[in-house]
Amino acid sequence: MPNLPQLRKQVDLLDNQIVALLNHRLKLAEKIGGVKLHNGDKVYNPSRERELLSRLCGRLKGPLIEKELRAIYQRILQASRAHQKRMFQKSKRK
């Protein structure tokens, strides 16, 4: 049986990967924001978010439950929208 420090080391490695993936996701959201800006689209697309959450919840196999996944992704999507809005504001000032 692994000891506590070994388990924490594994969690730390996963956390580092999660942060790297979140940063990568935000960079992609920035590119998406650029396309939206170019096309004159709005930042918030509720149907896209519903589609995304539905797809992700369909992949759940536990122990994470749907309510928890939705809460996590609501915050991720909030951060993406905020980042895109900052881009839109910067482009308006130019």
MMTF fields as JSON, N, C-alpha, C and O atoms, coordinates in Angstrom:
{
  "mmtfVersion": "1.0.0",
  "mmtfProducer": "UNKNOWN",
  "numBonds": 375,
  "numAtoms": 376,
  "numGroups": 94,
  "numChains": 1,
  "numModels": 1,
  "chainsPerModel": [1],
  "groupsPerChain": [94],
  "chainIdList": ["A"],
  "bondAtomList": [4, 2, 8, 6, 12, 10, 16, 14, 20, 18, 24, 22, 28, 26, 32, 30, 36, 34, 40, 38, 44, 42, 48, 46, 52, 50, 56, 54, 60, 58, 64, 62, 68, 66, 72, 70, 76, 74, 80, 78, 84, 82, 88, 86, 92, 90, 96, 94, 100, 98, 104, 102, 108, 106, 112, 110, 116, 114, 120, 118, 124, 122, 128, 126, 132, 130, 136, 134, 140, 138, 144, 142, 148, 146, 152, 150, 156, 154, 160, 158, 164, 162, 168, 166, 172, 170, 176, 174, 180, 178, 184, 182, 188, 186, 192, 190, 196, 194, 200, 198, 204, 202, 208, 206, 212, 210, 216, 214, 220, 218, 224, 222, 228, 226, 232, 230, 236, 234, 240, 238, 244, 242, 248, 246, 252, 250, 256, 254, 260, 258, 264, 262, 268, 266, 272, 270, 276, 274, 280, 278, 284, 282, 288, 286, 292, 290, 296, 294, 300, 298, 304, 302, 308, 306, 312, 310, 316, 314, 320, 318, 324, 322, 328, 326, 332, 330, 336, 334, 340, 338, 344, 342, 348, 346, 352, 350, 356, 354, 360, 358, 364, 362, 368, 366, 372, 370],
  "bondOrderList": [1, 1, 1, 1, 1, 1, 1, 1, 1, 1, 1, 1, 1, 1, 1, 1, 1, 1, 1, 1, 1, 1, 1, 1, 1, 1, 1, 1, 1, 1, 1, 1, 1, 1, 1, 1, 1, 1, 1, 1, 1, 1, 1, 1, 1, 1, 1, 1, 1, 1, 1, 1, 1, 1, 1, 1, 1, 1, 1, 1, 1, 1, 1, 1, 1, 1, 1, 1, 1, 1, 1, 1, 1, 1, 1, 1, 1, 1, 1, 1, 1, 1, 1, 1, 1, 1, 1, 1, 1, 1, 1, 1, 1],
  "groupList": [{"groupName": "MET", "atomNameList": ["N", "CA", "C", "O"], "elementList": ["N", "C", "C", "O"], "formalChargeList": [0, 0, 0, 0], "bondAtomList": [1, 0, 2, 1, 3, 2], "bondOrderList": [1, 1, 2], "singleLetterCode": "M", "chemCompType": "L-PEPTIDE LINKING"}, {"groupName": "PRO", "atomNameList": ["N", "CA", "C", "O"], "elementList": ["N", "C", "C", "O"], "formalChargeList": [0, 0, 0, 0], "bondAtomList": [1, 0, 2, 1, 3, 2], "bondOrderList": [1, 1, 2], "singleLetterCode": "P", "chemCompType": "L-PEPTIDE LINKING"}, {"groupName": "ASN", "atomNameList": ["N", "CA", "C", "O"], "elementList": ["N", "C", "C", "O"], "formalChargeList": [0, 0, 0, 0], "bondAtomList": [1, 0, 2, 1, 3, 2], "bondOrderList": [1, 1, 2], "singleLetterCode": "N", "chemCompType": "L-PEPTIDE LINKING"}, {"groupName": "LEU", "atomNameList": ["N", "CA", "C", "O"], "elementList": ["N", "C", "C", "O"], "formalChargeList": [0, 0, 0, 0], "bondAtomList": [1, 0, 2, 1, 3, 2], "bondOrderList": [1, 1, 2], "singleLetterCode": "L", "chemCompType": "L-PEPTIDE LINKING"}, {"groupName": "GLN", "atomNameList": ["N", "CA", "C", "O"], "elementList": ["N", "C", "C", "O"], "formalChargeList": [0, 0, 0, 0], "bondAtomList": [1, 0, 2, 1, 3, 2], "bondOrderList": [1, 1, 2], "singleLetterCode": "Q", "chemCompType": "L-PEPTIDE LINKING"}, {"groupName": "ARG", "atomNameList": ["N", "CA", "C", "O"], "elementList": ["N", "C", "C", "O"], "formalChargeList": [0, 0, 0, 0], "bondAtomList": [1, 0, 2, 1, 3, 2], "bondOrderList": [1, 1, 2], "singleLetterCode": "R", "chemCompType": "L-PEPTIDE LINKING"}, {"groupName": "LYS", "atomNameList": ["N", "CA", "C", "O"], "elementList": ["N", "C", "C", "O"], "formalChargeList": [0, 0, 0, 0], "bondAtomList": [1, 0, 2, 1, 3, 2], "bondOrderList": [1, 1, 2], "singleLetterCode": "K", "chemCompType": "L-PEPTIDE LINKING"}, {"groupName": "VAL", "atomNameList": ["N", "CA", "C", "O"], "elementList": ["N", "C", "C", "O"], "formalChargeList": [0, 0, 0, 0], "bondAtomList": [1, 0, 2, 1, 3, 2], "bondOrderList": [1, 1, 2], "singleLetterCode": "V", "chemCompType": "L-PEPTIDE LINKING"}, {"groupName": "ASP", "atomNameList": ["N", "CA", "C", "O"], "elementList": ["N", "C", "C", "O"], "formalChargeList": [0, 0, 0, 0], "bondAtomList": [1, 0, 2, 1, 3, 2], "bondOrderList": [1, 1, 2], "singleLetterCode": "D", "chemCompType": "L-PEPTIDE LINKING"}, {"groupName": "ILE", "atomNameList": ["N", "CA", "C", "O"], "elementList": ["N", "C", "C", "O"], "formalChargeList": [0, 0, 0, 0], "bondAtomList": [1, 0, 2, 1, 3, 2], "bondOrderList": [1, 1, 2], "singleLetterCode": "I", "chemCompType": "L-PEPTIDE LINKING"}, {"groupName": "ALA", "atomNameList": ["N", "CA", "C", "O"], "elementList": ["N", "C", "C", "O"], "formalChargeList": [0, 0, 0, 0], "bondAtomList": [1, 0, 2, 1, 3, 2], "bondOrderList": [1, 1, 2], "singleLetterCode": "A", "chemCompType": "L-PEPTIDE LINKING"}, {"groupName": "HIS", "atomNameList": ["N", "CA", "C", "O"], "elementList": ["N", "C", "C", "O"], "formalChargeList": [0, 0, 0, 0], "bondAtomList": [1, 0, 2, 1, 3, 2], "bondOrderList": [1, 1, 2], "singleLetterCode": "H", "chemCompType": "L-PEPTIDE LINKING"}, {"groupName": "GLU", "atomNameList": ["N", "CA", "C", "O"], "elementList": ["N", "C", "C", "O"], "formalChargeList": [0, 0, 0, 0], "bondAtomList": [1, 0, 2, 1, 3, 2], "bondOrderList": [1, 1, 2], "singleLetterCode": "E", "chemCompType": "L-PEPTIDE LINKING"}, {"groupName": "GLY", "atomNameList": ["N", "CA", "C", "O"], "elementList": ["N", "C", "C", "O"], "formalChargeList": [0, 0, 0, 0], "bondAtomList": [1, 0, 2, 1, 3, 2], "bondOrderList": [1, 1, 2], "singleLetterCode": "G", "chemCompType": "PEPTIDE LINKING"}, {"groupName": "TYR", "atomNameList": ["N", "CA", "C", "O"], "elementList": ["N", "C", "C", "O"], "formalChargeList": [0, 0, 0, 0], "bondAtomList": [1, 0, 2, 1, 3, 2], "bondOrderList": [1, 1, 2], "singleLetterCode": "Y", "chemCompType": "L-PEPTIDE LINKING"}, {"groupName": "SER", "atomNameList": ["N", "CA", "C", "O"], "elementList": ["N", "C", "C", "O"], "formalChargeList": [0, 0, 0, 0], "bondAtomList": [1, 0, 2, 1, 3, 2], "bondOrderList": [1, 1, 2], "singleLetterCode": "S", "chemCompType": "L-PEPTIDE LINKING"}, {"groupName": "CYS", "atomNameList": ["N", "CA", "C", "O"], "elementList": ["N", "C", "C", "O"], "formalChargeList": [0, 0, 0, 0], "bondAtomList": [1, 0, 2, 1, 3, 2], "bondOrderList": [1, 1, 2], "singleLetterCode": "C", "chemCompType": "L-PEPTIDE LINKING"}, {"groupName": "PHE", "atomNameList": ["N", "CA", "C", "O"], "elementList": ["N", "C", "C", "O"], "formalChargeList": [0, 0, 0, 0], "bondAtomList": [1, 0, 2, 1, 3, 2], "bondOrderList": [1, 1, 2], "singleLetterCode": "F", "chemCompType": "L-PEPTIDE LINKING"}],
  "groupTypeList": [0, 1, 2, 3, 1, 4, 3, 5, 6, 4, 7, 8, 3, 3, 8, 2, 4, 9, 7, 10, 3, 3, 2, 11, 5, 3, 6, 3, 10, 12, 6, 9, 13, 13, 7, 6, 3, 11, 2, 13, 8, 6, 7, 14, 2, 1, 15, 5, 12, 5, 12, 3, 3, 15, 5, 3, 16, 13, 5, 3, 6, 13, 1, 3, 9, 12, 6, 12, 3, 5, 10, 9, 14, 4, 5, 9, 3, 4, 10, 15, 5, 10, 11, 4, 6, 5, 0, 17, 4, 6, 15, 6, 5, 6],
  "groupIdList": [1, 2, 3, 4, 5, 6, 7, 8, 9, 10, 11, 12, 13, 14, 15, 16, 17, 18, 19, 20, 21, 22, 23, 24, 25, 26, 27, 28, 29, 30, 31, 32, 33, 34, 35, 36, 37, 38, 39, 40, 41, 42, 43, 44, 45, 46, 47, 48, 49, 50, 51, 52, 53, 54, 55, 56, 57, 58, 59, 60, 61, 62, 63, 64, 65, 66, 67, 68, 69, 70, 71, 72, 73, 74, 75, 76, 77, 78, 79, 80, 81, 82, 83, 84, 85, 86, 87, 88, 89, 90, 91, 92, 93, 94],
  "secStructList": [7, 7, 7, 2, 2, 2, 2, 2, 2, 2, 2, 2, 2, 2, 2, 2, 2, 2, 2, 2, 2, 2, 2, 2, 2, 2, 2, 2, 2, 2, 2, 2, 2, 2, 2, 2, 2, 2, 2, 6, 7, 7, 1, 7, 7, 2, 2, 2, 2, 2, 2, 2, 2, 2, 2, 2, 2, 2, 6, 7, 7, 1, 1, 1, 7, 2, 2, 2, 2, 2, 2, 2, 2, 2, 2, 2, 2, 2, 2, 2, 2, 2, 2, 2, 2, 2, 2, 2, 2, 2, 2, 2, 2, 7],
  "xCoordList": [0.844, 0.0, 0.885, 1.812, 0.595, 1.407, 1.225, 0.165, 2.273, 2.161, 1.678, 1.609, 1.353, 0.783, 1.684, 1.183, 2.985, 3.836, 3.848, 3.879, 3.822, 3.801, 2.497, 2.51, 1.391, 0.097, 0.032, -0.485, 0.555, 0.551, 1.442, 1.122, 2.548, 3.429, 2.684, 2.812, 1.915, 1.121, 0.069, -0.141, -0.586, -1.579, -0.904, -1.45, 0.26, 0.988, 1.317, 1.188, 1.74, 2.038, 0.788, 0.836, -0.317, -1.582, -2.012, -2.47, -1.865, -2.222, -1.395, -1.917, -0.111, 0.743, 0.238, 0.212, -0.16, -0.69, -2.013, -2.259, -2.856, -4.152, -3.934, -4.606, -3.006, -2.729, -2.211, -2.624, -1.32, -0.804, -1.932, -1.99, -2.817, -3.95, -4.917, -5.441, -5.155, -6.041, -5.446, -6.17, -4.149, -3.498, -3.596, -3.84, -3.408, -3.531, -4.966, -5.185, -5.929, -7.337, -7.639, -8.356, -7.098, -7.333, -6.687, -7.232, -5.543, -4.915, -5.794, -5.916, -6.408, -7.332, -8.583, -9.097, -9.067, -10.223, -9.892, -10.757, -8.647, -8.217, -8.32, -8.791, -7.878, -7.987, -9.454, -9.828, -10.275, -11.707, -12.29, -13.107, -11.868, -12.324, -11.951, -12.727, -10.765, -10.345, -11.251, -11.606, -11.623, -12.537, -13.912, -14.528, -14.384, -15.675, -15.65, -16.595, -14.581, -14.44, -14.479, -15.179, -13.72, -13.671, -15.046, -15.421, -15.795, -17.114, -18.237, -19.372, -17.916, -18.942, -19.845, -20.956, -19.364, -20.138, -19.979, -19.033, -20.918, -20.847, -19.93, -19.707, -19.405, -18.539, -19.347, -18.919, -20.506, -21.292, -22.189, -22.983, -22.044, -22.864, -23.477, -22.878, -24.666, -25.252, -25.483, -25.356, -25.819, -26.064, -24.766, -24.771, -23.66, -22.359, -21.988, -21.486, -22.235, -21.905, -22.775, -22.285, -24.053, -24.935, -24.466, -24.434, -24.105, -23.609, -22.343, -22.216, -21.418, -20.161, -20.414, -19.882, -21.226, -21.506, -22.229, -21.947, -23.142, -23.861, -22.9, -22.965, -22.005, -21.032, -20.104, -19.838, -19.617, -18.7, -19.394, -18.827, -20.61, -21.343, -21.624, -21.69, -21.788, -21.99, -20.768, -20.872, -19.612, -18.36, -18.033, -17.081, -18.813, -18.532, -18.642, -19.583, -17.664, -17.681, -17.394, -17.169, -17.402, -17.154, -15.681, -14.874, -15.306, -16.152, -16.704, -17.568, -16.21, -16.739, -18.198, -18.541, -19.043, -20.461, -20.796, -20.037, -21.943, -22.326, -22.354, -21.86, -22.913, -23.011, -21.617, -21.428, -20.657, -19.294, -18.626, -17.965, -18.802, -18.217, -18.784, -18.044, -20.091, -20.719, -20.17, -19.912, -19.994, -19.459, -18.044, -17.71, -17.222, -15.848, -15.85, -15.15, -16.642, -16.648, -17.325, -16.97, -18.281, -18.869, -17.776, -17.74, -16.899, -15.809, -14.792, -14.304, -14.47, -13.544, -14.128, -13.425, -15.405, -16.057, -16.147, -16.014, -16.369, -16.385, -15.035, -14.972, -13.963, -12.617, -12.375, -11.775, -12.83, -12.658, -13.423, -12.897, -14.665, -15.467, -14.826, -14.769, -14.351, -13.71, -12.47, -12.226, -11.705, -10.507, -10.895, -10.277, -11.916, -12.365, -12.912, -12.667, -13.641, -14.179, -13.05, -13.142, -11.988, -10.835, -10.24, -9.834, -10.195, -9.694, -10.577, -10.077, -11.897, -12.835, -12.655, -12.672, -12.484, -12.311, -11.026, -11.005, -9.954, -8.679, -8.805, -8.267, -9.511, -9.634, -10.472, -10.263, -11.42, -12.262, -11.459, -11.757, -10.438, -9.633, -8.645, -8.144, -8.364, -7.36, -7.901, -7.188],
  "yCoordList": [-1.185, 0.0, 1.242, 1.346, 2.203, 3.418, 4.247, 4.236, 4.953, 5.81, 7.207, 7.53, 8.009, 9.33, 10.217, 10.831, 10.312, 11.152, 10.697, 11.529, 9.387, 8.887, 9.283, 9.702, 9.148, 9.514, 11.018, 11.446, 11.801, 13.257, 13.652, 14.588, 12.954, 13.237, 12.975, 13.746, 11.9, 11.592, 12.679, 13.092, 13.137, 14.205, 15.489, 16.194, 15.799, 16.999, 16.951, 17.956, 15.791, 15.639, 15.847, 16.519, 15.276, 15.463, 16.926, 17.452, 17.58, 18.998, 19.838, 20.759, 19.521, 20.241, 20.043, 20.985, 18.819, 18.53, 19.256, 19.765, 19.302, 19.985, 21.47, 22.042, 22.099, 23.521, 23.741, 24.689, 22.88, 23.005, 22.847, 23.587, 21.896, 21.687, 22.865, 23.263, 23.419, 24.58, 25.779, 26.511, 25.981, 27.066, 26.841, 27.78, 25.607, 25.272, 25.524, 26.051, 25.145, 25.35, 26.84, 27.246, 27.652, 29.092, 29.708, 30.65, 29.191, 29.682, 29.354, 30.163, 28.169, 27.818, 28.695, 29.114, 28.969, 29.853, 31.25, 31.927, 31.671, 32.958, 32.966, 33.938, 31.883, 31.777, 31.757, 32.386, 31.025, 30.985, 32.389, 32.808, 33.112, 34.485, 35.367, 36.234, 35.145, 35.904, 35.64, 36.559, 34.377, 34.016, 34.645, 35.186, 34.568, 35.175, 36.675, 37.225, 37.32, 38.757, 39.079, 39.993, 38.314, 38.508, 38.312, 39.039, 37.321, 37.009, 37.867, 37.809, 38.662, 39.48, 38.684, 39.112, 37.532, 36.691, 37.174, 37.886, 36.773, 37.082, 36.082, 34.975, 36.49, 35.62, 34.435, 33.285, 34.719, 33.675, 32.957, 33.578, 31.636, 30.803, 29.701, 28.638, 29.948, 28.99, 27.608, 26.607, 27.533, 26.203, 25.404, 24.192, 26.071, 25.386, 24.871, 23.756, 25.68, 25.26, 24.084, 23.157, 24.122, 22.988, 21.72, 20.646, 21.855, 20.713, 20.127, 18.912, 21.0, 20.579, 19.856, 18.769, 20.457, 19.85, 18.52, 17.572, 18.448, 17.197, 16.102, 14.969, 16.451, 15.475, 14.992, 13.797, 15.931, 15.556, 14.714, 13.738, 15.09, 14.321, 12.91, 11.973, 12.755, 11.429, 10.535, 9.317, 11.135, 10.366, 9.957, 9.211, 10.44, 10.153, 8.665, 7.988, 8.187, 6.795, 6.699, 5.607, 7.84, 7.871, 7.87, 7.513, 8.252, 8.63, 10.053, 10.429, 10.858, 12.213, 12.124, 11.357, 12.909, 12.887, 14.106, 15.074, 14.039, 15.073, 16.473, 17.43, 16.588, 17.888, 18.505, 19.705, 17.679, 18.16, 18.552, 19.587, 17.724, 18.024, 19.328, 20.163, 19.493, 20.72, 21.947, 22.979, 21.835, 22.959, 23.309, 24.485, 22.303, 22.524, 23.201, 24.19, 22.658, 23.203, 24.563, 25.367, 24.838, 26.178, 27.204, 28.271, 26.879, 27.807, 27.913, 29.005, 26.794, 26.806, 27.657, 28.473, 27.466, 28.215, 29.702, 30.561, 29.993, 31.393, 32.054, 33.185, 31.336, 31.873, 32.087, 33.088, 31.171, 31.305, 32.512, 33.285, 32.676, 33.833, 35.145, 36.109, 35.177, 36.385, 36.726, 37.893, 35.725, 35.935, 36.482, 37.424, 35.888, 36.358, 37.784, 38.591, 38.099, 39.453, 40.474, 41.573, 40.106, 41.015, 41.263, 42.38, 40.214, 40.357, 41.315, 42.192, 41.146, 41.998, 43.452, 44.353, 43.675, 45.043, 45.663, 46.839, 44.881, 45.383, 45.756, 46.776, 44.939, 45.207, 46.457, 47.137, 46.768, 47.954, 49.223, 50.28, 49.123, 50.293, 50.662, 51.786, 49.727, 49.972, 50.837, 51.137],
  "zCoordList": [0.0, 0.0, 0.0, 0.803, -0.918, -0.962, 0.309, 0.935, 0.664, 1.846, 1.44, 0.254, 2.422, 2.185, 1.319, 0.377, 1.593, 0.74, -0.722, -1.629, -0.953, -2.331, -3.036, -4.194, -2.334, -2.905, -3.18, -4.212, -2.263, -2.462, -3.629, -4.362, -3.808, -4.939, -6.25, -7.201, -6.302, -7.495, -7.75, -8.891, -6.682, -6.811, -7.286, -8.134, -6.757, -7.176, -8.664, -9.363, -9.147, -10.571, -11.42, -12.45, -10.989, -11.702, -11.687, -12.701, -10.542, -10.445, -11.414, -12.043, -11.533, -12.485, -13.915, -14.707, -14.237, -15.57, -15.805, -16.898, -14.789, -14.907, -15.184, -16.044, -14.468, -14.686, -16.111, -16.78, -16.571, -17.943, -18.961, -19.943, -18.734, -19.645, -19.617, -20.657, -18.443, -18.343, -19.081, -19.756, -18.958, -19.692, -21.197, -21.955, -21.624, -23.048, -23.519, -24.61, -22.695, -23.035, -23.172, -24.087, -22.274, -22.338, -23.58, -24.156, -23.992, -25.23, -26.432, -27.352, -26.429, -27.507, -27.452, -28.489, -26.246, -26.085, -26.622, -27.177, -26.456, -26.986, -28.511, -29.103, -29.139, -30.601, -31.037, -32.027, -30.284, -30.577, -30.446, -31.267, -29.41, -29.222, -30.408, -30.811, -30.965, -32.147, -33.336, -34.074, -33.519, -34.609, -34.363, -35.281, -33.113, -32.775, -33.053, -33.618, -32.659, -32.867, -34.361, -34.797, -35.129, -36.581, -37.219, -38.139, -36.722, -37.274, -36.7, -37.172, -35.68, -35.036, -34.099, -33.785, -33.657, -32.739, -31.304, -30.969, -30.476, -29.046, -28.351, -28.842, -27.201, -26.41, -25.875, -25.985, -25.299, -24.632, -25.632, -26.339, -25.676, -26.549, -25.68, -25.516, -25.123, -24.183, -24.782, -24.077, -26.063, -26.654, -26.737, -26.525, -27.041, -27.082, -25.696, -25.56, -24.667, -23.312, -22.869, -22.224, -23.212, -22.871, -23.569, -22.969, -24.837, -25.613, -24.982, -24.834, -24.617, -23.994, -22.682, -22.455, -21.816, -20.511, -20.661, -19.929, -21.59, -21.827, -22.283, -21.805, -23.218, -23.721, -22.609, -22.484, -21.808, -20.732, -19.661, -19.17, -19.304, -18.295, -18.793, -17.997, -20.083, -20.658, -20.567, -20.71, -20.331, -20.22, -18.791, -18.558, -17.843, -16.431, -16.125, -16.54, -15.396, -14.956, -13.461, -12.94, -12.77, -11.341, -11.026, -11.885, -9.844, -8.723, -8.814, -8.022, -9.782, -9.95, -10.389, -11.289, -9.748, -10.099, -10.961, -11.014, -11.631, -12.588, -11.958, -12.554, -10.788, -10.125, -9.925, -10.124, -9.535, -9.309, -10.63, -10.716, -11.645, -12.951, -13.509, -14.028, -13.397, -13.889, -13.15, -13.769, -11.852, -11.064, -11.513, -11.656, -11.734, -12.18, -13.546, -13.762, -14.462, -15.819, -15.907, -16.769, -15.047, -15.036, -14.747, -15.36, -13.824, -13.478, -14.617, -14.909, -15.259, -16.399, -17.524, -18.121, -17.808, -18.878, -18.525, -19.396, -17.264, -16.799, -17.071, -17.551, -16.76, -16.984, -18.476, -18.866, -19.3, -20.751, -21.276, -22.077, -20.825, -21.262, -20.808, -21.572, -19.578, -19.059, -19.889, -20.194, -20.246, -21.058, -22.434, -22.93, -23.043, -24.349, -24.266, -25.163, -23.209, -23.049, -22.939, -23.486, -22.229, -22.134, -23.522, -23.843, -24.332, -25.708, -26.496, -27.201, -26.375, -27.101, -26.681, -27.519, -25.381, -24.882, -25.402, -25.764, -25.441, -25.956, -27.414, -27.844, -28.184, -29.616, -29.878, -30.883, -28.987, -29.15, -28.873, -29.43, -28.01, -27.657, -28.75, -28.785, -29.638, -30.686, -31.785, -32.742]
}
